[in-house]
Structure formats: structure tokens, C-alpha cells
Amino acid sequence: MNNENPNEYLSCSNIDFRQLIERIPTGIILTDKKGIIQYANPACEVLFNRKIEALLGQDFGIPVELGRKTEVDIFRKNSSPGVALMEVFETEYKNEKANLICFIDITERKEAEQEVIKLNSELEKKVTEQQILLETTFDNSQAGIVIADAPDGRLRYVNKAGLLISNTSEEEIIQNVDIQKFTSIWNILHLDNTPYNPEDVPLARAVLRGETCSEEFKIRRGNMQDRIVWANAAPIKDREGNLTAGIVMFLDITDRKQAEEELLESEEKYRTLYETAGVGIGYYKLDGTIISYNKIAAENMGGMPADFVGKSIFDVFPKRDADVYMDRIKRAAASESKLVFEDKVALPIGDMWFLSTFNKIHDINNNVTGIQIISQDITSIKLTEAALAASKEAADAANIAKSEFLANMSHEIRTPMNGVMGMLQLMQMTELTEEQAEYIKAFKTSSDSLLKVINDILDYSKIESGKLKVEKLKFDLYEFISNIEIIFKPSLLDSGLVLNIHIGDDVPHKLIGDSFKLRQILLNLIGNAIKFTHKGQIDLVIRKIFENANNEIKLEWLVQDTGIGISQDRILDIFNSFSQADSSITRRYGGTGLGLTICKGLVEIMKGEIWAESKEGEGSRFYFTCVLDKYDDEDNIMKKVTKNNEDITKESALRLLIVEDDEINRIVIERLARQKGWLVTLAENGKEAIDAYKSRSFDVIIMDIQMPVLDGFHATIMIRQIESQIKKHTPIIAMTAYALQGDREKCLEAGMDDYLTKPIDVNKFYTVVEKFFKGRTK
């Protein structure tokens, strides 16, 4: 070939061959006989990270050997090192011998090979580690492990536990290399002591027949105790599914079997006691699911024990009873001691009375997992009590007469007391000498104490006579609690105590119920807490127990103090009439002993319960529950008493009509009103009140209840009838000393807007009147 130009040299072939060389990823270099590069295709630029112009004329510099493939290092266009496979072919250039050198980039292949080598090394390491781990696991396993080859049953491996359980040595195993000899030396027996066929032992079934099986059998070795063994055998197969070996794992369960037999014997004794007990016994999960009933419990429910297993407490009890039982289950689970309740329950076989004890059930970790309820039938006792109650009817009538007498007498006392305390409050508003102020203060304190005794007697009389009824009016819980805090603020400041309020996030604040009775309960409990606590704090905690689809909600109230506490021998008596902690407490702290009895009565008529927990010297916790309704509308609680007041006069002074038949009381109320700059009109009975109402307009009417000619109830009804025609509403505030007939409820039913009891407290009097006319007073 005479071509001077390498490109012309390459063009000796056709144009397609030239294009192929230019495009292939294989690097091609042509060198002359001296090794000087005469040509390089574009692929060389990528392989050597150099321009073709920079390669041409350069010494190739790499030893070459015809017909041999050599790996050479390259530095690629992306600046990364690599490896190429070099092969040299002999050719001619300018009529002289030359070399055509081809380069194929094998960097990725070499990297892949290295990765494969690395992975193989790691895999071998992991296999070795797994083998070591497996051997260590086998050697330290508490289960005996034996491996035998298939199909001849030749023993391959027995771990230490296998030797220990069978009481054999490794030498004995080596000498008895097949399954038949192995079976005979171990002396494997069925549980009934009959010998095994060697081919039927679990390992033989796995090795010879490829079966998987689990069995219990005995191993007998000389004079050693028979050991009961549980074994699980399985075949071992290769990837093609060919049976190659068998493995059996076995545990010594002798002690467990013995314990099971003892447990069965114990359970049988317990079950006999459980079924023949003279009381109903039921076991419940914490969610109310029935675990079991004994025969008596099931018979009480009108069925057999199996009928109730797995059912919910809501499936077998009426909804209301089920709610009560669920509440008690939760309380029992959280209580430190058992809980005892006495109930009348509606059952399929009829109403029955039970004394029920709730006990916690614990697991082995002492976690509470359920509740045991033992129910003793006390129906016959209750029937006997009812019979005794009937025989005491005459005595009860006398007690009711006594209560009515006490209430009437208390009413007669409260009326003059109103005059006395009213005059005292008026005198306190006048200029007094220091000595006079001291006398008035002492007089006021004694009057307050006398009034407290009278109020306790009245409340007790109403509860005892069964004439106390529950109101259902809307109120806001937060406003209600705020008023409680205001009432106790002076006492707390004087005593240096703190009252903490805790209301659960799920407790609604829009409620319907008797807030007056709730207030009375809390005033008593918090008042007692302050009275018997010398330092520390009082906590009021309100939480929701349950809520149903009818918007009924059950709340639990807790009043907790850090006071003197109550001894255990007295805590069960504190809710009884005229009962106190002890005589020394009576002398030191005073009181009628009726407060907690009244609380108990009020709680019970609100479908609740009250109880106490205390330890002498460590404070007390008083709990009570009540059932209320909730509502979701945004009506203001006071809307009922403020509607239709559009026509109220815009004059600055309020115009009051005071209706009172007692002269002293009239003077007291009139003076109190005039102290505020109010305009006062007086009437001595209901008829005069109606005449005055017809002749002029009033902003509020203070109406006594018991009056001659026409009482306050009838006067109010007649005023409301007139209002229905003139379309104007005047607030009427009841004022009474009579407290037996449930007067607050009766007053509201008659159309009155609020209620004041005698003796009148001046601050409360002003508050009740002014709440209807905020911003109208001077």
C-alpha cells in the first residue's frame, strides 16, 4: 500500500467500513513499525481522555504482542480510571509492517467481577457464621435435637440436650448408628408403656417416609424415672425436593405434665366449689364481656352457664343497670380494695336484691385483667325488712309529723329571724362606735349559726318527708363553679388555703339539672373541707363517667382536702343522721351533724351515690355522682327570666313593689332597697299587690309567699294572666321562710323568676335584683 495519509489508507475499503470504524465504541489505533501512532478513531478520545490530534504522532508506549489479549489501565474521558482489553493485529502501512491495536473498555465488567468476588466472600462468611450460629444454637438449646440421613437412617448429629434427656453418652450414639439400634437403646415407649415399632418413632417417620409429625412418648433408661417427651419431627429436602435427612426436636415435659395433672385436680376442686357455692359468681373482662357464670348466677339470669359466655353485660342486663355495672367494673379495677354494693336488679325471673362484691382479677404480672362479682341473694332479707317497715308505719307517720312540725316551727322562727338579721345588716350600714360594731358582729355571728341550724333542720325534714323534688333547668357549669369560688373566697383568704378546680376536657359545660341542689352539696362538702383543714389545699375534681344517646351524662365530683381526716371506725357512720366524727370534733367545730346526711339525700334523688375515703391525719376524699342532661344550643341560661323586658323604663332608679305582711320584714326590705336609691312601693298582701300592679309600672316585684287575703302564689298567677294580655313581663322574686313544700320549685312553676329565702342576706338580695337590670342601678 502506497497511501501517505492514514485516512486514505483506511479508505481503501468501502465507505461503509470507514463509517463503522468511526462509530464503534471499540478504540482502534494504527501504529507504524516504530510504534508511532498514525491513526486513532473517535472512541479513543473517550478511552484515553485525549483528543485524536494529541494522540497522532505520539509513541504508543505500551509493549504489544501479536495475537494476545492484554488488560491495560486507562484514564477515561470522565476522568475516572478504568481497564481496557487490548488486542494487537499485524497489518501494512506504507508498504511496511504495522500494528492495528483494538481496545475494548471492560471497566464495568471488572467492577462487576470484583463485586461478585466480594459478595461471594461475604456470602461464604455469612454461611460460616450461620453454621456457627446454628451449631451454637443446637448445642445450647434446651430441646433435644437429633438429625439422621436418609434413606439409611444413619445418625448424623445429637446435641447435648438430647444426650441429657435420654441419659445417653455420645459414644453410645456413635455405636448405635442407625435408627433401629438408636430406638432400642433409648427404649422409646408409648404413653401406655407399650413399645414402639422402630419404624414408627417420629424420627424414623421423617427419615424413611418423609412425614412431619408431633407426638408425646416416654423414654425409659434403666432405673431412672420415666421421662415424658414431646417430639416434633420433619423431613429435610434439597432444592429439587429429594429427601436427604430428617430432624426431630424434643422436650422433656415430665414436670409440666405432672403440674397439669395437679392443676386439673385443683381446678376440679375449685370448679366444684364454684358450681356449688351458695352465691352467684360471675367473671367479666374490663370491657364488660362475660367470661363465665356459675350455676346460681346463670339461673338468676334465667339460663344455663354456657348461654352467657362471651356475651356483653349490655346483652343480659337492662341498659340502665348495665351502665351502672360498667361504671362499677371500672371503679373496682382502679380501686385499691374491693367494692361492695347493695342493689335491686330487674331479672328475667323477677326483681331481686343482691349484695354484690367486686374483686379484681390479676394475671401473672399482677396486671388487672378482669373483675369477679360475687352476688349474694338478699331478697328474703329485704322482704323481711319491708315487712318490718310495714309494721313500723305508725312510727313512720309520727316521724313525718315530727318533720312537718319541725319545718313549720322553723318557718315561724325564720320569719322573725329575717327581721332580726335584716336590722343587723341595716345597723352595720350606719355609723357605729367600735364597741357597737363589735357587739353587732357578735350578734350577726350568733344569728348566722342559728340560721345554719334552722336550715339543716329544714333540709333534713324535706328529705325525710320525701317531698324534695329535682328541678331540670339549664345552667353553665363554668359559671356555676365560678359562683362557688366567689362564695368561698373570703373563707379561703382567712384560712390561708387554696381551692384548685379540675374539670375534665370531655365534661360539657351546657347542662340541665338542679344546680341549686348541686350547689348545696358542694357548699357543704367544700365548707367541711375548709373547716377541718388547717393548712394545705382543697381540690374539686369533676370528670365524666358515661354519656348515652339520650344526652344523659353521669358526672363524678371529688372534694379532696389535706385536713385532719376521719378514723376508719367512724367513716361508715358519717352519712347517718346527727352523726359526726367524734365528740371532741363536735365540741371543737360545732354543727348539727345533718350536713352529710342531707348531701346523701340530695345525691340519691339525682340518681347518684356518695362515699368517702379517709385516713386520720392524712386528709379526706368525698366522692359523689349525679345524672344530668346536656344541651348544645347557645341559649343564654338567663333568657327565661329576662325575656319581654323591652318596655322597662329608661329611668335611672329601679321601681320595686315589695309585698310582705310582716311589718318588721317590710321595714328591713324597704330600707335595704332605699340604700341603693331604688323607688319602693309597699303592699301587705297579694290583693294589694295586684291593685298596685294595675295602677302603675314596676321594674321588679318582691313577693312574699304566705300572706293573708291572697297568698304570693295566687297573686303571681293573676299578674301573669294580666301580662299575657298587655304583652309585658315584670320579674317577680319570691321571698319566703316556708321550706317544707319544695317552695323553690313551686315558685318557678307559679311563674316567678327567682327565689330568696328568709332571713334575707343583703348581698344576695342586691345580686338577685340587679342581675335583671345590669347598668340600671345608681
MIDOPA-991000 format. One record per residue (C-alpha): x, y, z. Coordinates in steps of 0.2 Angstrom, whole numbers, always signed. Layout:
N
PT      x      y      z
PT      X      Y      Z
...
END
This chain:
778
PT      x      y      z
PT     +0     +0     +0
PT     +7    +17     -5
PT     -5    +29     +3
PT     +4    +43    +13
PT    -12    +48    +23
PT    -19    +35    +36
PT    -36    +41    +32
PT    -33    +37    +14
PT    -26    +20    +20
PT    -42    +16    +29
PT    -52    +22    +14
PT    -45     +8     +4
PT    -61     -1     +9
PT    -78     +5     +5
PT    -86    +20    +13
PT    -97     +9    +25
PT    -81     +1    +33
PT    -75    +18    +37
PT    -91    +24    +45
PT    -91     +8    +55
PT    -74    +11    +62
PT    -78    +29    +66
PT    -94    +24    +76
PT    -90     +8    +85
PT    -86    +10   +104
PT    -70     +0   +102
PT    -54    +10   +102
PT    -43     +7    +86
PT    -26    +14    +85
PT    -14    +11    +70
PT     +5    +12    +74
PT    +20    +11    +62
PT    +34     -2    +64
PT    +42    +11    +76
PT    +26    +11    +87
PT    +21    +29    +82
PT     +3    +32    +82
PT     -3    +35    +64
PT    -22    +34    +67
PT    -35    +34    +81
PT    -53    +33    +79
PT    -66    +44    +90
PT    -68    +30   +103
PT    -50    +33   +108
PT    -54    +50   +114
PT    -67    +43   +127
PT    -55    +29   +132
PT    -39    +39   +135
PT    -47    +56   +138
PT    -36    +64   +124
PT    -40    +72   +108
PT    -36    +62    +92
PT    -24    +76    +87
PT    -15    +74   +103
PT    -13    +56   +100
PT     -6    +56    +82
PT    +12    +56    +81
PT    +15    +50    +99
PT    +24    +34   +104
PT    +11    +21   +109
PT    +22    +17   +123
PT    +14     +0   +128
PT    +23    -16   +124
PT    +12    -26   +112
PT    +12    -45   +107
PT     +3    -51    +92
PT    -12    -62    +95
PT    -13    -59   +114
PT    -26    -51   +124
PT    -19    -39   +137
PT    -28    -29   +151
PT    -21    -11   +152
PT    -26     +3   +163
PT    -34    +18   +155
PT    -40    +35   +161
PT    -57    +39   +153
PT    -65    +54   +147
PT    -75    +56   +163
PT    -58    +57   +172
PT    -61    +40   +181
PT    -48    +26   +180
PT    -53    +10   +171
PT    -47     -6   +162
PT    -47    -10   +144
PT    -44    -26   +135
PT    -31    -24   +122
PT    -28    -35   +106
PT    -15    -32    +93
PT    -16    -37    +74
PT     -2    -36    +61
PT     -6    -25    +45
PT     +4    -15    +32
PT     +6     +4    +32
PT    +17    +12    +18
PT    +22     -5    +12
PT    +29     -9    +29
PT    +23    -19    +43
PT    +12    -10    +56
PT     +1    -14    +71
PT    -18    -12    +72
PT    -22    -11    +90
PT    -40    -13    +97
PT    -46     -8   +114
PT    -62    -13   +122
PT    -67     -4   +139
PT    -70    -18   +152
PT    -71     -7   +167
PT    -89    -11   +172
PT    -86    -29   +169
PT    -71    -29   +180
PT    -80    -19   +193
PT    -94    -32   +192
PT    -82    -46   +194
PT    -74    -38   +209
PT    -92    -36   +217
PT    -96    -54   +213
PT    -80    -59   +222
PT    -84    -48   +237
PT   -102    -54   +238
PT    -95    -72   +237
PT    -83    -68   +251
PT    -97    -60   +261
PT   -109    -75   +257
PT    -96    -88   +262
PT    -93    -78   +278
PT   -112    -77   +282
PT   -114    -95   +278
PT    -99    -99   +290
PT   -107    -88   +303
PT   -124    -96   +301
PT   -116   -113   +303
PT   -108   -107   +319
PT   -124    -99   +325
PT   -134   -115   +321
PT   -122   -126   +329
PT   -121   -115   +344
PT   -140   -114   +345
PT   -141   -133   +343
PT   -128   -136   +357
PT   -136   -123   +369
PT   -154   -127   +365
PT   -165   -134   +379
PT   -173   -145   +367
PT   -165   -161   +361
PT   -161   -162   +343
PT   -157   -177   +333
PT   -153   -177   +314
PT   -152   -193   +303
PT   -148   -196   +285
PT   -160   -203   +273
PT   -163   -216   +267
PT   -152   -227   +278
PT   -157   -218   +294
PT   -139   -216   +299
PT   -137   -204   +314
PT   -128   -188   +309
PT   -130   -177   +325
PT   -136   -177   +343
PT   -135   -161   +353
PT   -131   -160   +372
PT   -149   -158   +377
PT   -153   -174   +368
PT   -140   -184   +377
PT   -145   -177   +394
PT   -164   -180   +391
PT   -161   -198   +385
PT   -147   -201   +398
PT   -135   -207   +385
PT   -117   -203   +380
PT   -110   -198   +363
PT   -101   -215   +362
PT   -117   -225   +364
PT   -124   -215   +350
PT   -109   -217   +339
PT   -110   -236   +342
PT   -129   -237   +338
PT   -128   -228   +321
PT   -145   -232   +314
PT   -162   -228   +319
PT   -167   -246   +324
PT   -152   -248   +336
PT   -155   -230   +342
PT   -173   -233   +346
PT   -169   -249   +356
PT   -155   -241   +367
PT   -167   -226   +371
PT   -181   -238   +375
PT   -194   -227   +367
PT   -212   -232   +374
PT   -230   -226   +370
PT   -238   -216   +385
PT   -247   -233   +389
PT   -230   -241   +391
PT   -231   -252   +376
PT   -215   -252   +365
PT   -214   -243   +348
PT   -211   -251   +332
PT   -194   -244   +327
PT   -200   -238   +310
PT   -215   -228   +319
PT   -204   -217   +330
PT   -206   -199   +324
PT   -188   -198   +318
PT   -190   -214   +308
PT   -206   -207   +300
PT   -197   -191   +295
PT   -182   -200   +288
PT   -190   -216   +280
PT   -207   -209   +274
PT   -204   -190   +273
PT   -218   -187   +286
PT   -220   -172   +298
PT   -227   -177   +315
PT   -229   -172   +333
PT   -231   -185   +347
PT   -228   -187   +366
PT   -219   -203   +371
PT   -209   -210   +386
PT   -191   -213   +387
PT   -185   -227   +399
PT   -167   -229   +404
PT   -163   -242   +417
PT   -168   -237   +434
PT   -171   -219   +430
PT   -188   -211   +431
PT   -198   -212   +415
PT   -197   -196   +406
PT   -212   -190   +396
PT   -206   -181   +380
PT   -214   -171   +367
PT   -206   -173   +350
PT   -209   -164   +333
PT   -201   -172   +318
PT   -199   -166   +300
PT   -190   -171   +284
PT   -176   -161   +276
PT   -176   -160   +257
PT   -164   -152   +244
PT   -169   -139   +232
PT   -176   -152   +220
PT   -187   -159   +233
PT   -177   -175   +236
PT   -177   -182   +254
PT   -160   -180   +261
PT   -162   -181   +280
PT   -174   -180   +295
PT   -173   -170   +311
PT   -183   -172   +327
PT   -183   -159   +341
PT   -190   -165   +358
PT   -193   -158   +375
PT   -194   -166   +392
PT   -211   -161   +398
PT   -212   -173   +413
PT   -213   -159   +426
PT   -226   -150   +415
PT   -237   -165   +413
PT   -236   -168   +432
PT   -241   -149   +435
PT   -255   -151   +423
PT   -262   -166   +432
PT   -261   -156   +449
PT   -268   -141   +441
PT   -283   -151   +434
PT   -286   -159   +451
PT   -285   -141   +459
PT   -297   -134   +445
PT   -309   -148   +448
PT   -309   -144   +467
PT   -311   -126   +463
PT   -325   -129   +450
PT   -334   -140   +462
PT   -334   -125   +474
PT   -338   -113   +460
PT   -353   -123   +455
PT   -360   -127   +472
PT   -357   -111   +480
PT   -372   -103   +488
PT   -370    -87   +479
PT   -369    -81   +461
PT   -352    -79   +454
PT   -348    -71   +438
PT   -331    -66   +429
PT   -330    -51   +417
PT   -317    -43   +406
PT   -314    -25   +409
PT   -325    -21   +394
PT   -340    -30   +401
PT   -338    -46   +392
PT   -344    -61   +402
PT   -330    -74   +405
PT   -341    -86   +415
PT   -356    -88   +426
PT   -358   -102   +439
PT   -374   -111   +440
PT   -383   -100   +453
PT   -378    -84   +443
PT   -385    -91   +427
PT   -401    -97   +435
PT   -404    -80   +442
PT   -402    -73   +424
PT   -414    -87   +418
PT   -402    -98   +408
PT   -388   -110   +409
PT   -369   -105   +412
PT   -365   -109   +393
PT   -378    -97   +387
PT   -369    -81   +394
PT   -351    -85   +389
PT   -344    -71   +378
PT   -359    -60   +379
PT   -358    -42   +384
PT   -365    -36   +400
PT   -376    -25   +389
PT   -384    -41   +381
PT   -390    -48   +398
PT   -395    -33   +409
PT   -406    -18   +405
PT   -397     -3   +398
PT   -398     +7   +414
PT   -392     -7   +425
PT   -378    -12   +413
PT   -372     +6   +413
PT   -371     +5   +432
PT   -362    -11   +432
PT   -349     -5   +419
PT   -346    +10   +430
PT   -343     -1   +445
PT   -331    -13   +435
PT   -321     +2   +430
PT   -321     +9   +448
PT   -316     -8   +455
PT   -302    -10   +443
PT   -295     +7   +449
PT   -298     +4   +467
PT   -286     -2   +480
PT   -298    -13   +488
PT   -314    -22   +484
PT   -331    -13   +482
PT   -347    -18   +489
PT   -364    -13   +483
PT   -382    -17   +488
PT   -395    -16   +473
PT   -412    -21   +467
PT   -410    -29   +450
PT   -423    -32   +437
PT   -420    -50   +431
PT   -430    -62   +419
PT   -435    -72   +434
PT   -441    -56   +443
PT   -434    -42   +454
PT   -421    -47   +466
PT   -410    -39   +479
PT   -391    -43   +479
PT   -376    -38   +490
PT   -363    -38   +477
PT   -344    -38   +480
PT   -332    -33   +466
PT   -315    -41   +466
PT   -300    -38   +454
PT   -293    -52   +444
PT   -274    -51   +441
PT   -263    -60   +428
PT   -245    -67   +432
PT   -238    -50   +430
PT   -251    -43   +443
PT   -260    -33   +429
PT   -279    -31   +431
PT   -287    -42   +418
PT   -305    -43   +424
PT   -317    -42   +438
PT   -325    -56   +449
PT   -343    -51   +455
PT   -350    -61   +469
PT   -368    -58   +471
PT   -377    -64   +487
PT   -396    -65   +486
PT   -403    -54   +500
PT   -421    -53   +493
PT   -428    -63   +508
PT   -419    -51   +520
PT   -426    -36   +510
PT   -443    -43   +511
PT   -442    -46   +529
PT   -436    -28   +531
PT   -451    -22   +521
PT   -462    -32   +532
PT   -454    -24   +547
PT   -456     -7   +538
PT   -474    -10   +536
PT   -476    -14   +555
PT   -467     +2   +559
PT   -479    +13   +548
PT   -487    +21   +563
PT   -470    +26   +569
PT   -465    +32   +552
PT   -481    +43   +552
PT   -476    +50   +569
PT   -459    +54   +561
PT   -466    +63   +547
PT   -477    +73   +558
PT   -462    +77   +568
PT   -453    +83   +552
PT   -468    +93   +547
PT   -469   +101   +565
PT   -450   +105   +564
PT   -452   +113   +547
PT   -467   +123   +552
PT   -458   +128   +568
PT   -443   +133   +558
PT   -453   +143   +547
PT   -460   +153   +561
PT   -443   +156   +568
PT   -436   +161   +551
PT   -449   +175   +549
PT   -444   +185   +564
PT   -425   +180   +561
PT   -427   +189   +544
PT   -432   +205   +554
PT   -418   +202   +566
PT   -404   +199   +553
PT   -411   +212   +542
PT   -410   +225   +556
PT   -392   +220   +560
PT   -387   +222   +542
PT   -395   +239   +542
PT   -386   +244   +558
PT   -370   +238   +550
PT   -373   +251   +537
PT   -374   +265   +549
PT   -360   +274   +559
PT   -356   +264   +574
PT   -344   +265   +588
PT   -330   +252   +589
PT   -339   +244   +604
PT   -356   +244   +595
PT   -348   +237   +579
PT   -340   +223   +590
PT   -357   +219   +598
PT   -366   +219   +581
PT   -353   +207   +573
PT   -355   +195   +588
PT   -374   +196   +586
PT   -373   +193   +567
PT   -361   +178   +570
PT   -373   +170   +583
PT   -388   +174   +571
PT   -379   +165   +556
PT   -375   +150   +567
PT   -394   +149   +572
PT   -399   +151   +554
PT   -387   +136   +549
PT   -395   +125   +562
PT   -413   +130   +556
PT   -408   +127   +538
PT   -401   +110   +542
PT   -417   +105   +551
PT   -427   +111   +536
PT   -417   +102   +523
PT   -417    +86   +534
PT   -436    +87   +536
PT   -439    +89   +517
PT   -428    +74   +513
PT   -436    +63   +527
PT   -453    +68   +522
PT   -450    +63   +504
PT   -456    +80   +497
PT   -440    +86   +489
PT   -440    +86   +470
PT   -427    +88   +457
PT   -428   +103   +445
PT   -422   +102   +427
PT   -416   +119   +422
PT   -402   +125   +410
PT   -386   +131   +418
PT   -367   +134   +413
PT   -355   +123   +423
PT   -341   +136   +422
PT   -352   +150   +428
PT   -359   +138   +442
PT   -341   +134   +448
PT   -336   +152   +447
PT   -350   +157   +459
PT   -344   +143   +471
PT   -327   +150   +471
PT   -334   +168   +474
PT   -343   +161   +489
PT   -328   +153   +497
PT   -316   +167   +493
PT   -317   +175   +510
PT   -315   +159   +520
PT   -300   +154   +509
PT   -292   +170   +512
PT   -295   +169   +531
PT   -288   +152   +532
PT   -274   +153   +520
PT   -280   +138   +510
PT   -281   +136   +491
PT   -295   +129   +481
PT   -290   +121   +465
PT   -303   +117   +451
PT   -300   +102   +439
PT   -313   +100   +426
PT   -311    +85   +413
PT   -309    +91   +395
PT   -324    +79   +390
PT   -336    +87   +403
PT   -348    +98   +394
PT   -352   +115   +401
PT   -370   +117   +395
PT   -380   +106   +407
PT   -398   +104   +413
PT   -402    +99   +431
PT   -404   +105   +448
PT   -390   +117   +450
PT   -397   +123   +467
PT   -395   +106   +475
PT   -378   +103   +467
PT   -373   +120   +475
PT   -380   +114   +492
PT   -370    +98   +491
PT   -353   +107   +486
PT   -356   +121   +499
PT   -357   +108   +512
PT   -343    +97   +506
PT   -331   +111   +502
PT   -336   +120   +518
PT   -332   +105   +528
PT   -315   +103   +519
PT   -311   +121   +524
PT   -317   +119   +542
PT   -307   +103   +545
PT   -291   +109   +535
PT   -278   +119   +544
PT   -265   +120   +530
PT   -263   +114   +513
PT   -276   +114   +499
PT   -293   +109   +493
PT   -296   +101   +476
PT   -313   +100   +467
PT   -312    +87   +453
PT   -326    +84   +440
PT   -325    +70   +427
PT   -337    +62   +415
PT   -341    +43   +419
PT   -353    +40   +404
PT   -364    +48   +392
PT   -378    +40   +382
PT   -388    +43   +366
PT   -401    +52   +375
PT   -389    +66   +381
PT   -389    +60   +399
PT   -372    +62   +407
PT   -366    +55   +423
PT   -353    +65   +432
PT   -342    +61   +447
PT   -337    +75   +459
PT   -322    +74   +471
PT   -319    +86   +485
PT   -302    +82   +492
PT   -293    +90   +507
PT   -277    +89   +517
PT   -285    +91   +533
PT   -287    +81   +549
PT   -295    +66   +541
PT   -308    +53   +548
PT   -304    +37   +558
PT   -309    +21   +549
PT   -321    +16   +563
PT   -331    +32   +560
PT   -331    +34   +541
PT   -345    +22   +538
PT   -356    +32   +550
PT   -353    +50   +544
PT   -368    +49   +532
PT   -380    +44   +546
PT   -392    +57   +554
PT   -384    +68   +568
PT   -368    +59   +566
PT   -351    +67   +567
PT   -333    +61   +568
PT   -332    +61   +587
PT   -337    +71   +602
PT   -321    +81   +603
PT   -324    +86   +585
PT   -342    +91   +589
PT   -336   +102   +603
PT   -322   +110   +593
PT   -330   +113   +576
PT   -349   +113   +580
PT   -363   +109   +568
PT   -379    +99   +568
PT   -372    +83   +561
PT   -385    +84   +547
PT   -374    +91   +533
PT   -368    +74   +525
PT   -385    +66   +528
PT   -393    +80   +518
PT   -380    +78   +505
PT   -383    +59   +504
PT   -402    +63   +502
PT   -399    +76   +488
PT   -387    +65   +479
PT   -399    +50   +479
PT   -413    +60   +471
PT   -401    +65   +457
PT   -398    +46   +453
PT   -381    +46   +461
PT   -371    +39   +475
PT   -360    +47   +488
PT   -345    +39   +498
PT   -329    +44   +507
PT   -311    +39   +508
PT   -300    +45   +523
PT   -286    +41   +534
PT   -284    +50   +551
PT   -272    +64   +550
PT   -270    +62   +531
PT   -285    +71   +524
PT   -301    +65   +516
PT   -309    +62   +499
PT   -328    +64   +497
PT   -335    +57   +480
PT   -352    +59   +473
PT   -361    +56   +457
PT   -376    +63   +448
PT   -385    +61   +432
PT   -388    +77   +422
PT   -393    +81   +404
PT   -383    +91   +392
PT   -389   +103   +378
PT   -380   +110   +363
PT   -389   +126   +359
PT   -382   +143   +363
PT   -397   +150   +373
PT   -392   +161   +387
PT   -396   +152   +404
PT   -405   +168   +410
PT   -415   +170   +394
PT   -430   +163   +403
PT   -430   +177   +416
PT   -425   +191   +405
PT   -437   +190   +390
PT   -450   +203   +386
PT   -441   +217   +395
PT   -441   +229   +381
PT   -453   +240   +390
PT   -443   +243   +405
PT   -442   +261   +410
PT   -426   +270   +405
PT   -426   +280   +421
PT   -410   +278   +432
PT   -419   +272   +448
PT   -427   +255   +449
PT   -445   +254   +454
PT   -449   +240   +467
PT   -465   +233   +473
PT   -462   +225   +490
PT   -476   +213   +495
PT   -474   +207   +514
PT   -487   +205   +528
PT   -474   +206   +542
PT   -471   +224   +547
PT   -453   +221   +553
PT   -448   +212   +537
PT   -456   +226   +526
PT   -446   +239   +535
PT   -430   +229   +533
PT   -433   +226   +514
PT   -438   +244   +511
PT   -423   +251   +520
PT   -411   +239   +510
PT   -419   +245   +494
PT   -418   +263   +498
PT   -400   +261   +502
PT   -397   +258   +484
PT   -408   +273   +479
PT   -422   +262   +472
PT   -440   +268   +472
PT   -451   +257   +484
PT   -470   +254   +484
PT   -476   +243   +499
PT   -491   +231   +499
PT   -496   +220   +514
PT   -504   +205   +504
PT   -507   +198   +487
PT   -523   +208   +483
PT   -514   +225   +487
PT   -500   +219   +476
PT   -512   +216   +461
PT   -520   +233   +464
PT   -503   +242   +464
PT   -498   +232   +449
PT   -513   +238   +439
PT   -511   +256   +444
PT   -493   +258   +439
PT   -477   +250   +432
PT   -463   +241   +442
PT   -446   +235   +437
PT   -447   +221   +449
PT   -459   +214   +462
PT   -453   +206   +479
PT   -467   +194   +483
PT   -469   +185   +500
PT   -477   +168   +499
PT   -488   +166   +515
PT   -499   +181   +517
PT   -517   +184   +522
PT   -531   +188   +510
PT   -521   +182   +495
PT   -505   +172   +495
PT   -490   +175   +484
PT   -493   +160   +473
PT   -511   +166   +468
PT   -505   +184   +466
PT   -491   +179   +454
PT   -503   +168   +444
PT   -515   +183   +442
PT   -501   +195   +437
PT   -495   +183   +424
PT   -513   +182   +417
PT   -514   +201   +415
PT   -496   +201   +407
PT   -502   +189   +394
PT   -514   +202   +388
PT   -503   +218   +389
PT   -488   +208   +382
PT   -476   +215   +396
PT   -466   +205   +408
PT   -461   +210   +426
PT   -448   +200   +435
PT   -456   +193   +452
PT   -444   +187   +465
PT   -451   +175   +478
PT   -447   +179   +497
PT   -452   +165   +509
PT   -447   +157   +525
PT   -458   +141   +522
PT   -447   +127   +517
PT   -456   +111   +518
PT   -466   +110   +502
PT   -452   +112   +489
PT   -455   +131   +488
PT   -442   +135   +475
PT   -450   +123   +463
PT   -467   +128   +467
PT   -462   +147   +465
PT   -455   +144   +447
PT   -470   +134   +442
PT   -481   +148   +448
PT   -472   +160   +436
PT   -459   +168   +447
PT   -442   +172   +441
PT   -431   +169   +456
PT   -431   +165   +474
PT   -425   +172   +490
PT   -426   +163   +507
PT   -428   +172   +524
PT   -418   +178   +533
PT   -413   +189   +518
PT   -394   +191   +515
PT   -391   +209   +510
PT   -378   +205   +497
PT   -388   +191   +489
PT   -404   +202   +489
PT   -394   +215   +479
PT   -387   +202   +467
PT   -403   +194   +463
PT   -412   +210   +460
PT   -398   +218   +450
PT   -395   +203   +438
PT   -411   +208   +429
PT   -406   +226   +427
PT   -387   +227   +424
PT   -382   +245   +422
PT   -399   +252   +429
PT   -393   +255   +447
PT   -386   +271   +454
END
